Amino acid sequence: LAQDHNLVWTVDSQQDLRQFAGATIVTPNQPEAELNCGVEPNTLSNPALLRPYGTGLLEAIQTMSLLITRGSDGMTLFGHPLC
């Protein structure tokens, strides 16, 4: 419904994030993102792994933006270019 009316649709869920395909932005915390990526806890603490897994999750969810909140490590935003 939000897409039909060009509204921003934000998702903050502990569920399988793929069920929210098409959302404007999805905001899992790091453990939720790791669960949705199917990786061990703290995997996304490694910067070398964060980027490929975050990009893969963004594509799997089919969302415009993915913001992973990472506690004391801040936040990491993944998204598609506007142009």
LINDA-V301344 format. One record per backbone hydrogen bond with DSSP energy under -0.5 kcal/mol. CO is the residue of the C=O (numbers start at 0). NH is the residue of the N-H. If there is no record, write none. Layout:
co=CO nh=NH
co=CO nh=NH
//
This chain:
co=0 nh=4
co=1 nh=4
co=1 nh=6
co=2 nh=5
co=7 nh=9
co=8 nh=23
co=8 nh=24
co=10 nh=26
co=14 nh=16
co=15 nh=18
co=16 nh=19
co=17 nh=20
co=19 nh=22
co=22 nh=63
co=23 nh=64
co=24 nh=10
co=25 nh=66
co=27 nh=68
co=28 nh=32
co=29 nh=33
co=30 nh=34
co=31 nh=35
co=32 nh=36
co=33 nh=37
co=33 nh=38
co=39 nh=42
co=41 nh=44
co=42 nh=45
co=44 nh=46
co=45 nh=48
co=45 nh=49
co=46 nh=50
co=48 nh=52
co=49 nh=53
co=50 nh=54
co=51 nh=55
co=52 nh=56
co=53 nh=57
co=54 nh=58
co=55 nh=59
co=56 nh=60
co=57 nh=61
co=57 nh=62
co=60 nh=21
co=61 nh=21
co=63 nh=79
co=64 nh=25
co=65 nh=67
co=65 nh=77
co=66 nh=68
co=67 nh=75
co=68 nh=29
co=69 nh=72
co=70 nh=73
co=73 nh=69
co=75 nh=67
co=77 nh=65
//
